[in-house]
Amino acid sequence: HSLHGMMLSGSFADIPISNDTTFWESFEERREPIQVRCSHGNFVDEAGRVVILRGVNLGANSKFPSSPLGETHLPSGLDTSTPISFINHPFPLAEADQHFARLRACGFNVIRYIFTWEAIEHRGPGLYDEEFLKYVSQIIERADHHGFLVYLDPHQDVWSRFTGGCGAPAWTFEIVGLDADKFHDTGAAVLHQYFSGPKDKFPKMIWPTNALKFAAATMFTLFWGGARFAPNCKIDGMNVQDYLQNHYINAMVKLMNAVKHHKNIMGMGPMNEPLPGYIGWPNLQHLWKGCHLVNGVMPTPLQQMAAASGHVTRVTKYNRFGMRFGAAILNPTQVSAWKAGTECVWKRHGVWGLDEAGKPVINDPLYFANCDFGKDFFTPFLKKFQTAIREVKPDAMIFVELPPEPLNISTFPYFDAAEFTNVVNAPHWYDGFTLFLGRFYRKFNFDVPKGQIVFGAKSVDRMMAEQIGQLKEFGQVNLNGAPTLVGECGIPFNMHNSSAYEMLDRMLHRSRDSVGSWLHHHEHQHITAAFARQTKAMNTTIKALEANLVSFTLWTYCPTHNSKYYDGWNLEDLSIFSPEIFTNNADPYSGLRALPAIVRPFAIRVSGVPISAAFNLRKCEWWRCHRHEPRGEYLLSFRSSEEVVAPTEVFVPLVHFPRGIDITVSDGKCDQLQIPGNPYALMVKYTHTKEMEIHALLIKAKQ
């Protein structure tokens, strides 16, 4: 179709930048959240327009206590004798408006709110932290004021903080007879807190291997399949599976009750990245065949069980490429991970035992094999969870995710449309090569699922888009046309041995010495130039998401980030914000990293079915210049629907269009609006004609 031009005004240069007032004061005006529902594979608003949701996970520091501080480099964080609290994580209530205003200036409209089972029920079974529930409700209210939809994420990683991750409270180990203080000594878990070297040198991305180690694998197996695999393990006369699941679901219901009155609550996920434990393990004498999670000390299940019961065990070590490179001795001091008088639950059930010489031997190597975790264990739990949540909030969406696809330890089951309604496909996606190896190369990558090297930028883009497309297809096929919201995606900012931090230190130190204070644009140029590789990596990720027209929430926004221990959790460094580089109270983008890739134009509501949407970041690399040379470009196309008459709305951040915008459309007309309370962006409203079926909108920076 032919396009005709239209010029709109609005200039980033016209925005006053002064430290005399704070940027969040300009965002005081209330903004109503978009009300959405699921329809034909999309989120749609009350006018029938397709809604694209973009936001962040809030936040990484919600994985650990705020008091006493539970960052993973602190051994004191695992002291179970000290009362804990998660209040003020992700941030104190008094700081909520600052953070939500910053995210609002980015154009985000949804929050994946992180909390843990431990945060609610850390005091003991059935003992809930009412003050924490009140705090969460207050934070949700401020999110509502700033126009954010919220979906609640009961977060866990490899079961618990005591097994190298986060999630479950300490008492879950006690009730089954495990002694969490012995997990490190027995090799039942690898823990940052007890790393023997400098805490800032803890091996990056080693923590996921806890998924295949004794403590987490045992707890997950009991949680999902205790009735089948440990029928003799009972708590207060109830099988351990029912006991753990009931307490877990009751805690989630408790939180939902505390926030159900907020209109911006979309729903809740059943569990972040649920893991099967031993369920489905092909052979207990070997590592999980086909699983890509091989790094560091990797005992087989038999070796794990033996070491946890006090046996000295020699195991194989692997490098981060999954290649053998030596051996290690587990449990040289012969301590037990089981409390005194308690025998290993798997030994009690005949999975393993001792031969005549007292050597550990496997009795049934296929004990957990030949079963389908997704179909036989996760699906019944999901039905139980859905029923409980809907009794509290009948219209709650259920955000479904399974074990991360690249792990290759579980298949995505088919969910009966009659049993599972109003559900959202909420998978996670990361560029595995960049995340696990801490390296990003624009023209080189590795396709983990296919086991193939990929050369060329276009081939890398195609690979990533195809992987996300496959995840989207799960929603269409296995979840009966459910819309997709990629719950986690992002990039590690400490890639390439944290070289960006060294570069940033040199740049900013020189700038302060020579100028005395930072000019607004120079600050962003310095920060983004230092994180230029990260900006390209983030842009590559978001391009792949945009290519599939899916909603997403970036991992993560961490208000307590620092340049030594990063997000405060296992040396992960994925926060798009760092308070260490927040210097200007009048600038909502101060403190953001990879700013040009994150803050970008996108269609929030589309009057029809989107066909394509793309932002060309290569045409606006303004951070490389000493002055702005804007060349930003955004293109949207969609197929209109006769039933939808409301206009298409596109968020346009002026940071990429400092002199304003030129718009070209296939037909119809455009209006430019200043977003109330947000002088840093425009809202373009496009009304198409009825004569054409396919419509296009091109936004370019005014030269």
Beta strands, then each sheet from edge to edge (+ up, - down):
strand 1: 4-8
strand 2: 37-39
strand 3: 42-44
strand 4: 50-51
strand 5: 54-58
strand 6: 110-115
strand 7: 149-154
strand 8: 234-235
strand 9: 238-239
strand 10: 265-268
strand 11: 296-297
strand 12: 313-318
strand 13: 324-330
strand 14: 352-354
strand 15: 360-362
strand 16: 397-400
strand 17: 423-425
strand 18: 444-447
strand 19: 452-455
strand 20: 485-486
strand 21: 551-557
strand 22: 602-606
strand 23: 608-615
strand 24: 633-640
strand 25: 648-653
strand 26: 661-665
strand 27: 669-674
strand 28: 681-687
strand 29: 694-701
sheet 1: 1+ 26- 29+ 24- 23+
sheet 2: 2+ 3- 4+ 22- 25+ 28- 27+
sheet 3: 17+ 16+ 10+ 7+ 6+ 5+ 21+ 20+
sheet 4: 8+ 9-
sheet 5: 11+ 12- 13+
sheet 6: 14+ 15-
sheet 7: 18+ 19-
end
